[in-house]
Amino acid sequence: MNRSKKGIVDYVIIIISPILLLTIWQVVTDKGWINGAIMPSPKKVIEAFKSLIVTGKYWEQFSASLFRVSIGFTVGTVAGVAIGVLTGLFKKVDDLVTVIFSVLRSIPTIGLIPLFILWCGIGEESKIIIISLGTFWSVLLNTQRGISGTDAKLLEVARILQKNRFVVLSKIVIPAALPSLFTGIRLGISGAWRSVIAAEMIASVRGIGYMIQYAREMSQPAVMFVGLLTLGVVGLALDLVVKWLEKRLIYWS
């Protein structure tokens, strides 16, 4: 099978697999094999989604979560890249913070939510800090790994050619670290969304997490599935965007 035919087959499989899953889901709920009170059919989920769109509630909740994730993800990514570069380049800096970071990284982000609520209240600050932390560790570790994993032969050639530190950093170290950095960003995006949902479930009156939690309390499983599917679709879209950027920026890979 040539490459073009294989590509067409791959796309067909990608399209058919979710359609097949939805069809099976609809059939088993219509047949009553699954209790519709706890597992709504795709049709009911779509109806719930349309209702939320018409009333404007969906965009209110989604925009609140998107705003928080945008700020928290940006802060966490910038901090992760900056500290990752420092710890990757300078061993003394890495030795200074490695024990502290190892301890903090072992604490689940969701476990810190009550602490930040105590310190910052239930406003936006606590949620954005939690989202930033949910992004920070993945970006930090992957940036650090990419920096420290730079090919020693390239660094040796740069030293022989007497290249200054800026040239070495911009032409060798950073390009070598980009694949790991993009891996960290992809993981950071999923971490950011997990963090915002957890924070909104615990202390919020707006957002997708709040919508899911409120729907659970009101026994509205279809609305819960709208929120969960929103997370899945948005996560997929963002991941595809990052992968597209990675291919364009790391064209030599």
ChimeraX commands (.cxc) that place a marker at each C-alpha (Angstrom):
marker #1 position 0.00,0.00,0.00 radius 0.5
marker #1 position 1.49,3.35,-1.06 radius 0.5
marker #1 position 1.69,6.33,1.24 radius 0.5
marker #1 position -1.36,8.17,-0.19 radius 0.5
marker #1 position -3.65,5.15,0.18 radius 0.5
marker #1 position -2.35,4.50,3.68 radius 0.5
marker #1 position -3.08,8.13,4.58 radius 0.5
marker #1 position -6.66,7.82,3.32 radius 0.5
marker #1 position -7.18,4.61,5.30 radius 0.5
marker #1 position -5.82,6.27,8.45 radius 0.5
marker #1 position -8.21,9.22,8.06 radius 0.5
marker #1 position -11.16,6.87,7.48 radius 0.5
marker #1 position -10.31,4.95,10.65 radius 0.5
marker #1 position -10.01,8.21,12.60 radius 0.5
marker #1 position -13.47,9.29,11.43 radius 0.5
marker #1 position -15.20,5.92,11.72 radius 0.5
marker #1 position -14.01,5.00,15.23 radius 0.5
marker #1 position -15.86,7.80,17.11 radius 0.5
marker #1 position -18.96,7.32,14.95 radius 0.5
marker #1 position -18.94,3.60,15.76 radius 0.5
marker #1 position -18.52,4.33,19.46 radius 0.5
marker #1 position -21.45,6.78,19.46 radius 0.5
marker #1 position -23.62,4.30,17.57 radius 0.5
marker #1 position -22.93,1.53,20.09 radius 0.5
marker #1 position -23.53,3.97,22.94 radius 0.5
marker #1 position -26.91,4.99,21.47 radius 0.5
marker #1 position -27.98,1.39,20.85 radius 0.5
marker #1 position -27.19,0.10,24.34 radius 0.5
marker #1 position -29.05,3.01,25.96 radius 0.5
marker #1 position -32.06,2.63,23.63 radius 0.5
marker #1 position -32.21,-1.09,24.41 radius 0.5
marker #1 position -32.16,-0.33,28.11 radius 0.5
marker #1 position -28.99,-2.36,28.68 radius 0.5
marker #1 position -27.64,0.64,30.59 radius 0.5
marker #1 position -29.68,2.70,33.02 radius 0.5
marker #1 position -30.44,6.01,31.26 radius 0.5
marker #1 position -30.62,7.79,34.62 radius 0.5
marker #1 position -26.89,7.35,35.11 radius 0.5
marker #1 position -25.71,6.92,31.50 radius 0.5
marker #1 position -27.61,9.23,29.11 radius 0.5
marker #1 position -27.72,8.47,25.41 radius 0.5
marker #1 position -25.78,10.64,22.91 radius 0.5
marker #1 position -29.12,12.07,21.81 radius 0.5
marker #1 position -29.90,13.32,25.32 radius 0.5
marker #1 position -26.39,14.75,25.67 radius 0.5
marker #1 position -26.85,16.67,22.42 radius 0.5
marker #1 position -30.23,17.96,23.61 radius 0.5
marker #1 position -28.67,19.10,26.89 radius 0.5
marker #1 position -25.89,20.82,24.96 radius 0.5
marker #1 position -28.39,22.65,22.74 radius 0.5
marker #1 position -30.35,23.77,25.80 radius 0.5
marker #1 position -27.21,25.14,27.46 radius 0.5
marker #1 position -26.28,26.98,24.26 radius 0.5
marker #1 position -29.72,28.55,23.87 radius 0.5
marker #1 position -29.84,29.75,27.47 radius 0.5
marker #1 position -26.27,31.06,27.30 radius 0.5
marker #1 position -25.17,29.03,30.30 radius 0.5
marker #1 position -22.68,26.98,28.34 radius 0.5
marker #1 position -20.63,29.92,27.08 radius 0.5
marker #1 position -20.69,31.50,30.52 radius 0.5
marker #1 position -19.16,28.39,32.08 radius 0.5
marker #1 position -16.77,27.61,29.24 radius 0.5
marker #1 position -15.43,31.16,28.95 radius 0.5
marker #1 position -14.73,31.27,32.71 radius 0.5
marker #1 position -12.66,28.08,32.55 radius 0.5
marker #1 position -10.90,29.12,29.34 radius 0.5
marker #1 position -9.93,32.48,30.85 radius 0.5
marker #1 position -8.44,30.83,33.95 radius 0.5
marker #1 position -6.58,28.19,31.95 radius 0.5
marker #1 position -5.16,30.78,29.53 radius 0.5
marker #1 position -3.62,32.86,32.31 radius 0.5
marker #1 position -2.53,29.95,34.52 radius 0.5
marker #1 position -1.04,27.99,31.62 radius 0.5
marker #1 position 0.90,31.05,30.41 radius 0.5
marker #1 position 2.31,31.78,33.87 radius 0.5
marker #1 position 3.19,28.12,34.49 radius 0.5
marker #1 position 4.84,27.71,31.09 radius 0.5
marker #1 position 6.95,30.87,31.34 radius 0.5
marker #1 position 8.10,29.95,34.86 radius 0.5
marker #1 position 8.76,26.33,33.87 radius 0.5
marker #1 position 10.85,27.30,30.84 radius 0.5
marker #1 position 12.83,29.95,32.73 radius 0.5
marker #1 position 13.67,27.74,35.70 radius 0.5
marker #1 position 14.18,24.70,33.46 radius 0.5
marker #1 position 16.79,26.58,31.43 radius 0.5
marker #1 position 18.58,27.74,34.60 radius 0.5
marker #1 position 18.64,24.31,36.22 radius 0.5
marker #1 position 19.58,22.66,32.94 radius 0.5
marker #1 position 22.51,25.00,32.28 radius 0.5
marker #1 position 23.85,25.48,35.79 radius 0.5
marker #1 position 24.38,22.39,37.95 radius 0.5
marker #1 position 24.80,24.44,41.12 radius 0.5
marker #1 position 21.33,25.94,40.64 radius 0.5
marker #1 position 19.91,22.48,40.04 radius 0.5
marker #1 position 21.59,21.15,43.20 radius 0.5
marker #1 position 20.22,24.09,45.17 radius 0.5
marker #1 position 16.57,23.46,44.29 radius 0.5
marker #1 position 16.42,19.76,43.47 radius 0.5
marker #1 position 15.41,18.56,46.95 radius 0.5
marker #1 position 12.82,21.32,47.40 radius 0.5
marker #1 position 11.33,20.72,43.95 radius 0.5
marker #1 position 11.26,16.95,44.45 radius 0.5
marker #1 position 9.25,17.36,47.66 radius 0.5
marker #1 position 6.84,19.90,46.19 radius 0.5
marker #1 position 6.36,17.92,42.98 radius 0.5
marker #1 position 5.31,14.88,45.00 radius 0.5
marker #1 position 2.35,16.77,46.48 radius 0.5
marker #1 position -0.78,16.34,44.28 radius 0.5
marker #1 position -1.98,19.69,42.97 radius 0.5
marker #1 position -5.53,18.99,44.13 radius 0.5
marker #1 position -4.20,18.61,47.68 radius 0.5
marker #1 position -2.96,22.21,47.60 radius 0.5
marker #1 position -6.33,23.69,46.68 radius 0.5
marker #1 position -7.58,24.09,50.29 radius 0.5
marker #1 position -4.27,25.71,51.25 radius 0.5
marker #1 position -4.40,28.31,48.48 radius 0.5
marker #1 position -8.08,28.97,49.22 radius 0.5
marker #1 position -7.02,29.69,52.81 radius 0.5
marker #1 position -4.24,32.01,51.65 radius 0.5
marker #1 position -5.89,33.70,48.66 radius 0.5
marker #1 position -9.63,33.14,49.16 radius 0.5
marker #1 position -12.02,31.58,46.64 radius 0.5
marker #1 position -11.42,34.25,43.99 radius 0.5
marker #1 position -9.52,33.93,40.74 radius 0.5
marker #1 position -6.07,34.14,42.35 radius 0.5
marker #1 position -6.21,30.73,44.03 radius 0.5
marker #1 position -7.49,29.03,40.88 radius 0.5
marker #1 position -4.84,30.60,38.65 radius 0.5
marker #1 position -2.07,29.59,41.05 radius 0.5
marker #1 position -3.34,26.01,41.06 radius 0.5
marker #1 position -3.50,25.95,37.24 radius 0.5
marker #1 position 0.01,27.42,37.04 radius 0.5
marker #1 position 1.32,24.65,39.27 radius 0.5
marker #1 position -0.51,22.04,37.23 radius 0.5
marker #1 position 1.38,23.31,34.18 radius 0.5
marker #1 position 4.70,24.18,35.79 radius 0.5
marker #1 position 6.13,20.79,36.68 radius 0.5
marker #1 position 5.69,19.17,33.26 radius 0.5
marker #1 position 7.21,22.14,31.46 radius 0.5
marker #1 position 10.05,22.45,33.98 radius 0.5
marker #1 position 11.11,18.80,33.89 radius 0.5
marker #1 position 10.95,18.48,30.12 radius 0.5
marker #1 position 12.78,21.76,29.54 radius 0.5
marker #1 position 15.47,20.73,32.00 radius 0.5
marker #1 position 15.79,17.34,30.33 radius 0.5
marker #1 position 16.06,18.91,26.89 radius 0.5
marker #1 position 18.70,21.42,27.99 radius 0.5
marker #1 position 20.85,18.91,29.86 radius 0.5
marker #1 position 20.53,16.38,27.03 radius 0.5
marker #1 position 22.20,18.60,24.44 radius 0.5
marker #1 position 24.68,16.67,22.29 radius 0.5
marker #1 position 28.12,17.01,23.92 radius 0.5
marker #1 position 29.81,16.82,20.50 radius 0.5
marker #1 position 28.02,19.96,19.33 radius 0.5
marker #1 position 29.04,21.79,22.48 radius 0.5
marker #1 position 32.63,20.68,22.01 radius 0.5
marker #1 position 32.67,21.96,18.41 radius 0.5
marker #1 position 31.26,25.30,19.60 radius 0.5
marker #1 position 33.99,25.52,22.23 radius 0.5
marker #1 position 36.70,24.78,19.65 radius 0.5
marker #1 position 35.27,27.45,17.36 radius 0.5
marker #1 position 35.23,29.84,20.35 radius 0.5
marker #1 position 31.53,30.65,20.09 radius 0.5
marker #1 position 30.16,32.86,22.84 radius 0.5
marker #1 position 27.51,31.70,25.31 radius 0.5
marker #1 position 24.67,33.49,23.53 radius 0.5
marker #1 position 25.42,31.74,20.24 radius 0.5
marker #1 position 25.74,28.37,21.98 radius 0.5
marker #1 position 22.46,28.89,23.81 radius 0.5
marker #1 position 20.46,30.20,20.85 radius 0.5
marker #1 position 21.91,28.01,18.10 radius 0.5
marker #1 position 22.60,24.72,19.88 radius 0.5
marker #1 position 21.06,24.35,23.33 radius 0.5
marker #1 position 17.58,25.84,22.78 radius 0.5
marker #1 position 16.98,24.10,19.41 radius 0.5
marker #1 position 18.08,20.80,20.94 radius 0.5
marker #1 position 15.66,21.30,23.84 radius 0.5
marker #1 position 12.62,22.22,21.71 radius 0.5
marker #1 position 11.27,18.66,21.23 radius 0.5
marker #1 position 11.30,18.07,24.99 radius 0.5
marker #1 position 9.85,21.54,25.59 radius 0.5
marker #1 position 6.89,20.84,23.31 radius 0.5
marker #1 position 6.31,17.54,25.11 radius 0.5
marker #1 position 6.22,19.49,28.36 radius 0.5
marker #1 position 3.78,22.00,26.89 radius 0.5
marker #1 position 1.43,19.24,25.72 radius 0.5
marker #1 position 1.50,17.67,29.16 radius 0.5
marker #1 position 1.15,21.11,30.74 radius 0.5
marker #1 position -2.04,21.83,28.82 radius 0.5
marker #1 position -3.70,18.67,30.10 radius 0.5
marker #1 position -2.42,19.44,33.58 radius 0.5
marker #1 position -3.88,22.93,33.40 radius 0.5
marker #1 position -7.34,21.64,32.49 radius 0.5
marker #1 position -7.25,18.97,35.18 radius 0.5
marker #1 position -6.29,21.60,37.73 radius 0.5
marker #1 position -8.98,24.09,36.76 radius 0.5
marker #1 position -11.70,21.44,36.88 radius 0.5
marker #1 position -10.58,20.31,40.35 radius 0.5
marker #1 position -10.44,23.90,41.60 radius 0.5
marker #1 position -13.85,24.78,40.15 radius 0.5
marker #1 position -15.44,21.70,41.66 radius 0.5
marker #1 position -14.22,22.64,45.12 radius 0.5
marker #1 position -14.64,26.42,45.20 radius 0.5
marker #1 position -16.34,28.21,42.32 radius 0.5
marker #1 position -19.67,29.43,41.05 radius 0.5
marker #1 position -18.65,29.45,37.39 radius 0.5
marker #1 position -16.72,27.20,35.05 radius 0.5
marker #1 position -16.94,23.75,33.47 radius 0.5
marker #1 position -15.89,22.11,36.74 radius 0.5
marker #1 position -18.66,23.92,38.61 radius 0.5
marker #1 position -21.14,22.93,35.89 radius 0.5
marker #1 position -20.19,19.25,36.24 radius 0.5
marker #1 position -20.40,19.38,40.02 radius 0.5
marker #1 position -23.74,21.20,40.01 radius 0.5
marker #1 position -25.16,18.76,37.45 radius 0.5
marker #1 position -24.15,15.87,39.71 radius 0.5
marker #1 position -25.95,17.45,42.65 radius 0.5
marker #1 position -29.04,18.01,40.51 radius 0.5
marker #1 position -28.90,14.49,39.02 radius 0.5
marker #1 position -28.37,15.78,35.46 radius 0.5
marker #1 position -25.98,13.22,33.93 radius 0.5
marker #1 position -26.49,14.61,30.40 radius 0.5
marker #1 position -25.12,18.00,31.50 radius 0.5
marker #1 position -22.23,16.23,33.21 radius 0.5
marker #1 position -21.39,14.51,29.94 radius 0.5
marker #1 position -21.54,17.86,28.11 radius 0.5
marker #1 position -18.88,19.15,30.47 radius 0.5
marker #1 position -16.72,16.03,30.21 radius 0.5
marker #1 position -16.95,15.89,26.42 radius 0.5
marker #1 position -16.08,19.59,26.27 radius 0.5
marker #1 position -12.86,18.85,28.13 radius 0.5
marker #1 position -12.05,16.00,25.76 radius 0.5
marker #1 position -12.73,17.98,22.58 radius 0.5
marker #1 position -10.89,21.09,23.77 radius 0.5
marker #1 position -7.96,18.97,24.91 radius 0.5
marker #1 position -7.78,17.25,21.53 radius 0.5
marker #1 position -7.96,20.56,19.66 radius 0.5
marker #1 position -5.22,22.17,21.74 radius 0.5
marker #1 position -3.00,19.11,21.41 radius 0.5
marker #1 position -3.38,19.18,17.62 radius 0.5
marker #1 position -2.49,22.89,17.57 radius 0.5
marker #1 position 0.66,22.30,19.62 radius 0.5
marker #1 position 1.67,19.36,17.41 radius 0.5
marker #1 position 1.16,21.53,14.32 radius 0.5
marker #1 position 3.35,24.28,15.81 radius 0.5
marker #1 position 5.96,21.70,16.74 radius 0.5
marker #1 position 6.18,20.44,13.16 radius 0.5
marker #1 position 6.50,23.98,11.83 radius 0.5
marker #1 position 9.10,25.14,14.35 radius 0.5
marker #1 position 11.16,21.96,14.58 radius 0.5
marker #1 position 11.34,21.39,10.85 radius 0.5
marker #1 position 14.75,19.69,11.13 radius 0.5
marker #1 position 13.47,16.97,13.44 radius 0.5
marker link #1:1,2 radius 0.2
marker link #1:2,3 radius 0.2
marker link #1:3,4 radius 0.2
marker link #1:4,5 radius 0.2
marker link #1:5,6 radius 0.2
marker link #1:6,7 radius 0.2
marker link #1:7,8 radius 0.2
marker link #1:8,9 radius 0.2
marker link #1:9,10 radius 0.2
marker link #1:10,11 radius 0.2
marker link #1:11,12 radius 0.2
marker link #1:12,13 radius 0.2
marker link #1:13,14 radius 0.2
marker link #1:14,15 radius 0.2
marker link #1:15,16 radius 0.2
marker link #1:16,17 radius 0.2
marker link #1:17,18 radius 0.2
marker link #1:18,19 radius 0.2
marker link #1:19,20 radius 0.2
marker link #1:20,21 radius 0.2
marker link #1:21,22 radius 0.2
marker link #1:22,23 radius 0.2
marker link #1:23,24 radius 0.2
marker link #1:24,25 radius 0.2
marker link #1:25,26 radius 0.2
marker link #1:26,27 radius 0.2
marker link #1:27,28 radius 0.2
marker link #1:28,29 radius 0.2
marker link #1:29,30 radius 0.2
marker link #1:30,31 radius 0.2
marker link #1:31,32 radius 0.2
marker link #1:32,33 radius 0.2
marker link #1:33,34 radius 0.2
marker link #1:34,35 radius 0.2
marker link #1:35,36 radius 0.2
marker link #1:36,37 radius 0.2
marker link #1:37,38 radius 0.2
marker link #1:38,39 radius 0.2
marker link #1:39,40 radius 0.2
marker link #1:40,41 radius 0.2
marker link #1:41,42 radius 0.2
marker link #1:42,43 radius 0.2
marker link #1:43,44 radius 0.2
marker link #1:44,45 radius 0.2
marker link #1:45,46 radius 0.2
marker link #1:46,47 radius 0.2
marker link #1:47,48 radius 0.2
marker link #1:48,49 radius 0.2
marker link #1:49,50 radius 0.2
marker link #1:50,51 radius 0.2
marker link #1:51,52 radius 0.2
marker link #1:52,53 radius 0.2
marker link #1:53,54 radius 0.2
marker link #1:54,55 radius 0.2
marker link #1:55,56 radius 0.2
marker link #1:56,57 radius 0.2
marker link #1:57,58 radius 0.2
marker link #1:58,59 radius 0.2
marker link #1:59,60 radius 0.2
marker link #1:60,61 radius 0.2
marker link #1:61,62 radius 0.2
marker link #1:62,63 radius 0.2
marker link #1:63,64 radius 0.2
marker link #1:64,65 radius 0.2
marker link #1:65,66 radius 0.2
marker link #1:66,67 radius 0.2
marker link #1:67,68 radius 0.2
marker link #1:68,69 radius 0.2
marker link #1:69,70 radius 0.2
marker link #1:70,71 radius 0.2
marker link #1:71,72 radius 0.2
marker link #1:72,73 radius 0.2
marker link #1:73,74 radius 0.2
marker link #1:74,75 radius 0.2
marker link #1:75,76 radius 0.2
marker link #1:76,77 radius 0.2
marker link #1:77,78 radius 0.2
marker link #1:78,79 radius 0.2
marker link #1:79,80 radius 0.2
marker link #1:80,81 radius 0.2
marker link #1:81,82 radius 0.2
marker link #1:82,83 radius 0.2
marker link #1:83,84 radius 0.2
marker link #1:84,85 radius 0.2
marker link #1:85,86 radius 0.2
marker link #1:86,87 radius 0.2
marker link #1:87,88 radius 0.2
marker link #1:88,89 radius 0.2
marker link #1:89,90 radius 0.2
marker link #1:90,91 radius 0.2
marker link #1:91,92 radius 0.2
marker link #1:92,93 radius 0.2
marker link #1:93,94 radius 0.2
marker link #1:94,95 radius 0.2
marker link #1:95,96 radius 0.2
marker link #1:96,97 radius 0.2
marker link #1:97,98 radius 0.2
marker link #1:98,99 radius 0.2
marker link #1:99,100 radius 0.2
marker link #1:100,101 radius 0.2
marker link #1:101,102 radius 0.2
marker link #1:102,103 radius 0.2
marker link #1:103,104 radius 0.2
marker link #1:104,105 radius 0.2
marker link #1:105,106 radius 0.2
marker link #1:106,107 radius 0.2
marker link #1:107,108 radius 0.2
marker link #1:108,109 radius 0.2
marker link #1:109,110 radius 0.2
marker link #1:110,111 radius 0.2
marker link #1:111,112 radius 0.2
marker link #1:112,113 radius 0.2
marker link #1:113,114 radius 0.2
marker link #1:114,115 radius 0.2
marker link #1:115,116 radius 0.2
marker link #1:116,117 radius 0.2
marker link #1:117,118 radius 0.2
marker link #1:118,119 radius 0.2
marker link #1:119,120 radius 0.2
marker link #1:120,121 radius 0.2
marker link #1:121,122 radius 0.2
marker link #1:122,123 radius 0.2
marker link #1:123,124 radius 0.2
marker link #1:124,125 radius 0.2
marker link #1:125,126 radius 0.2
marker link #1:126,127 radius 0.2
marker link #1:127,128 radius 0.2
marker link #1:128,129 radius 0.2
marker link #1:129,130 radius 0.2
marker link #1:130,131 radius 0.2
marker link #1:131,132 radius 0.2
marker link #1:132,133 radius 0.2
marker link #1:133,134 radius 0.2
marker link #1:134,135 radius 0.2
marker link #1:135,136 radius 0.2
marker link #1:136,137 radius 0.2
marker link #1:137,138 radius 0.2
marker link #1:138,139 radius 0.2
marker link #1:139,140 radius 0.2
marker link #1:140,141 radius 0.2
marker link #1:141,142 radius 0.2
marker link #1:142,143 radius 0.2
marker link #1:143,144 radius 0.2
marker link #1:144,145 radius 0.2
marker link #1:145,146 radius 0.2
marker link #1:146,147 radius 0.2
marker link #1:147,148 radius 0.2
marker link #1:148,149 radius 0.2
marker link #1:149,150 radius 0.2
marker link #1:150,151 radius 0.2
marker link #1:151,152 radius 0.2
marker link #1:152,153 radius 0.2
marker link #1:153,154 radius 0.2
marker link #1:154,155 radius 0.2
marker link #1:155,156 radius 0.2
marker link #1:156,157 radius 0.2
marker link #1:157,158 radius 0.2
marker link #1:158,159 radius 0.2
marker link #1:159,160 radius 0.2
marker link #1:160,161 radius 0.2
marker link #1:161,162 radius 0.2
marker link #1:162,163 radius 0.2
marker link #1:163,164 radius 0.2
marker link #1:164,165 radius 0.2
marker link #1:165,166 radius 0.2
marker link #1:166,167 radius 0.2
marker link #1:167,168 radius 0.2
marker link #1:168,169 radius 0.2
marker link #1:169,170 radius 0.2
marker link #1:170,171 radius 0.2
marker link #1:171,172 radius 0.2
marker link #1:172,173 radius 0.2
marker link #1:173,174 radius 0.2
marker link #1:174,175 radius 0.2
marker link #1:175,176 radius 0.2
marker link #1:176,177 radius 0.2
marker link #1:177,178 radius 0.2
marker link #1:178,179 radius 0.2
marker link #1:179,180 radius 0.2
marker link #1:180,181 radius 0.2
marker link #1:181,182 radius 0.2
marker link #1:182,183 radius 0.2
marker link #1:183,184 radius 0.2
marker link #1:184,185 radius 0.2
marker link #1:185,186 radius 0.2
marker link #1:186,187 radius 0.2
marker link #1:187,188 radius 0.2
marker link #1:188,189 radius 0.2
marker link #1:189,190 radius 0.2
marker link #1:190,191 radius 0.2
marker link #1:191,192 radius 0.2
marker link #1:192,193 radius 0.2
marker link #1:193,194 radius 0.2
marker link #1:194,195 radius 0.2
marker link #1:195,196 radius 0.2
marker link #1:196,197 radius 0.2
marker link #1:197,198 radius 0.2
marker link #1:198,199 radius 0.2
marker link #1:199,200 radius 0.2
marker link #1:200,201 radius 0.2
marker link #1:201,202 radius 0.2
marker link #1:202,203 radius 0.2
marker link #1:203,204 radius 0.2
marker link #1:204,205 radius 0.2
marker link #1:205,206 radius 0.2
marker link #1:206,207 radius 0.2
marker link #1:207,208 radius 0.2
marker link #1:208,209 radius 0.2
marker link #1:209,210 radius 0.2
marker link #1:210,211 radius 0.2
marker link #1:211,212 radius 0.2
marker link #1:212,213 radius 0.2
marker link #1:213,214 radius 0.2
marker link #1:214,215 radius 0.2
marker link #1:215,216 radius 0.2
marker link #1:216,217 radius 0.2
marker link #1:217,218 radius 0.2
marker link #1:218,219 radius 0.2
marker link #1:219,220 radius 0.2
marker link #1:220,221 radius 0.2
marker link #1:221,222 radius 0.2
marker link #1:222,223 radius 0.2
marker link #1:223,224 radius 0.2
marker link #1:224,225 radius 0.2
marker link #1:225,226 radius 0.2
marker link #1:226,227 radius 0.2
marker link #1:227,228 radius 0.2
marker link #1:228,229 radius 0.2
marker link #1:229,230 radius 0.2
marker link #1:230,231 radius 0.2
marker link #1:231,232 radius 0.2
marker link #1:232,233 radius 0.2
marker link #1:233,234 radius 0.2
marker link #1:234,235 radius 0.2
marker link #1:235,236 radius 0.2
marker link #1:236,237 radius 0.2
marker link #1:237,238 radius 0.2
marker link #1:238,239 radius 0.2
marker link #1:239,240 radius 0.2
marker link #1:240,241 radius 0.2
marker link #1:241,242 radius 0.2
marker link #1:242,243 radius 0.2
marker link #1:243,244 radius 0.2
marker link #1:244,245 radius 0.2
marker link #1:245,246 radius 0.2
marker link #1:246,247 radius 0.2
marker link #1:247,248 radius 0.2
marker link #1:248,249 radius 0.2
marker link #1:249,250 radius 0.2
marker link #1:250,251 radius 0.2
marker link #1:251,252 radius 0.2
marker link #1:252,253 radius 0.2
view
